[in-house]
Amino acid sequence: MHAMQYEITLPADYDMDVIRDRVARRGRLLDDWVGLGVKAYLMRERGLRGSPVNQYAPFYLWNTVEGMNAFLWGGGFQGLSDDFGRPSARQWTGLAYEEGQGSRARCAMRRSQPVPQGVPLAGVVADAVGEVRRLAAGNGALLAAAAVDTGRWELVHFSLWEHDAPEAGGDVFEVLHLSAPGRDRLPRGRQW
């Protein structure tokens, strides 16, 4: 599993209905994308749910590098780049993934944290796997994942929820659409 996210921060007075309309028109284009586990079309608005910014920030869980590369180099990403400029697309290597019992994604949580220096890495990733299990078992959780960027030594936890009061900390996003053509093929548990 590979995780990816890009963030497009918009002006404070930007009409976020433009993003809602864009996702309503184009969101289904990835509903059958080969190699994609999940794409959560995420948005947050300045002043709501603690957000300091207006932002469009889709989050992806990929089953295959080929699917991710086909999206990035084969045209899927180009439309966004044409409309907003090419954003930096962060990528993380998957550590763990679990399914929850929720049925519809309304809210997403993303929490990033540095991997501390001077501690055994095995303990850090064991804690990350445990946190994924805890999040996925939460009331209303659809799924939870953890991944790591070893270039920046940053750990990211991502979870989807069917309500607006998730049992997780971090940045809160509204889910506008969920494309999940390969969700059932995302490997469960720890990724090694």
Summary of the structure (lengths in Angstrom):
residues: 192
radius of gyration: 15.9
end to end distance: 10.5
largest distance: 48.2
contacts: 609
relative contact order: 0.25
helix: 26%
strand: 37%
